[in-house]
Amino acid sequence: MVYVEAPEEAPDRIDSATQRVLHANIQKATELGAEVVRLQGDDIVATLLDFARSHAVAHILIGRTHASFWQHLRRGDFVQRMVREGDDFDLHICGLPERESAS
């Protein structure tokens, strides 16, 4: 598992709830036997693809997010960029579980 920490996600800038979720995901991946690699970079897609190319990765598994339309406009669409720029990889995109209603 590779995690890219963008500057706005630095430990001193990320909110505690997001930090807890990230830590839980990394812990679960480790418990399941994954090797966790933490990278830092301004451009998450470029950082991931550079790492994958330098480590002879053939398959990349990514998940969609529940980002809003405005978040996609502001940051760009991660999945679309991965598809466009990672054409030399077998890219596997996981679907999203339905959101739980706030009732």
C-alpha positions as CSV (number, residue, x, y, z in Angstrom):
1,M,0.0,0.0,0.0
2,V,1.3,3.4,-0.9
3,Y,0.2,6.6,0.7
4,V,1.1,10.0,-0.6
5,E,1.1,12.8,1.9
6,A,0.4,16.1,0.2
7,P,1.6,19.3,1.9
8,E,-2.0,20.1,3.1
9,E,-2.1,16.6,4.8
10,A,1.0,17.1,6.9
11,P,0.5,15.9,10.5
12,D,0.4,19.4,11.8
13,R,-2.2,20.5,9.3
14,I,-4.6,17.6,9.0
15,D,-7.7,17.4,11.2
16,S,-7.7,14.8,14.0
17,A,-10.7,12.8,12.6
18,T,-9.0,12.4,9.2
19,Q,-5.8,11.5,10.9
20,R,-7.5,8.8,12.9
21,V,-9.1,7.3,9.8
22,L,-5.8,7.3,7.9
23,H,-4.0,5.7,10.9
24,A,-6.8,3.0,11.1
25,N,-6.5,2.3,7.4
26,I,-2.7,1.9,7.6
27,Q,-3.0,-0.3,10.6
28,K,-5.6,-2.5,8.9
29,A,-3.4,-2.8,5.8
30,T,-0.5,-3.8,8.0
31,E,-2.6,-6.4,9.9
32,L,-3.6,-7.9,6.5
33,G,0.1,-8.3,5.5
34,A,0.6,-5.2,3.3
35,E,3.8,-3.3,3.2
36,V,3.0,0.3,3.8
37,V,5.0,2.9,1.9
38,R,4.6,6.6,2.8
39,L,5.6,9.1,0.2
40,Q,5.5,12.9,0.2
41,G,4.7,15.0,-2.9
42,D,2.8,18.0,-4.1
43,D,1.2,16.0,-7.0
44,I,-0.2,12.8,-5.7
45,V,-0.8,11.2,-9.2
46,A,2.7,12.0,-10.4
47,T,4.2,10.8,-7.1
48,L,2.3,7.5,-7.2
49,L,3.1,6.8,-10.9
50,D,6.8,7.7,-10.4
51,F,7.0,5.3,-7.5
52,A,5.2,2.6,-9.5
53,R,7.5,3.0,-12.5
54,S,10.7,2.9,-10.4
55,H,9.5,-0.2,-8.6
56,A,8.4,-2.2,-11.7
57,V,4.7,-2.2,-10.6
58,A,2.4,-3.8,-13.1
59,H,-1.0,-3.4,-11.4
60,I,-2.4,-0.4,-9.5
61,L,-5.6,-0.7,-7.4
62,I,-7.3,2.6,-6.4
63,G,-10.6,3.5,-4.8
64,R,-13.0,6.3,-5.7
65,T,-13.8,8.9,-3.1
66,H,-16.9,10.6,-2.0
67,A,-15.5,14.0,-3.0
68,S,-18.0,16.6,-4.0
69,F,-18.3,18.2,-7.4
70,W,-16.5,21.3,-6.1
71,Q,-13.6,19.3,-4.6
72,H,-13.2,17.6,-8.0
73,L,-13.1,21.1,-9.7
74,R,-10.6,22.5,-7.2
75,R,-8.2,19.5,-7.0
76,G,-9.0,17.7,-10.3
77,D,-10.3,14.2,-10.5
78,F,-7.7,11.7,-9.2
79,V,-9.2,8.7,-10.9
80,Q,-9.4,10.4,-14.3
81,R,-5.8,11.6,-14.0
82,M,-4.7,8.1,-13.1
83,V,-6.4,6.6,-16.1
84,R,-5.0,9.3,-18.4
85,E,-1.5,9.3,-17.1
86,G,-1.1,5.7,-16.0
87,D,-1.8,4.1,-19.3
88,D,1.3,1.9,-19.0
89,F,-0.3,0.1,-15.9
90,D,-3.2,-2.3,-15.4
91,L,-5.4,0.0,-13.4
92,H,-8.1,-1.5,-11.2
93,I,-10.7,0.9,-9.9
94,C,-12.8,-0.1,-6.9
95,G,-16.4,1.1,-6.6
96,L,-17.8,3.1,-3.7
97,P,-20.0,1.6,-1.0
98,E,-23.2,3.5,-0.6
99,R,-23.1,6.3,1.9
100,E,-24.9,5.8,5.1
101,S,-27.9,8.1,5.5
102,A,-27.7,10.6,8.3
103,S,-31.1,9.7,9.8
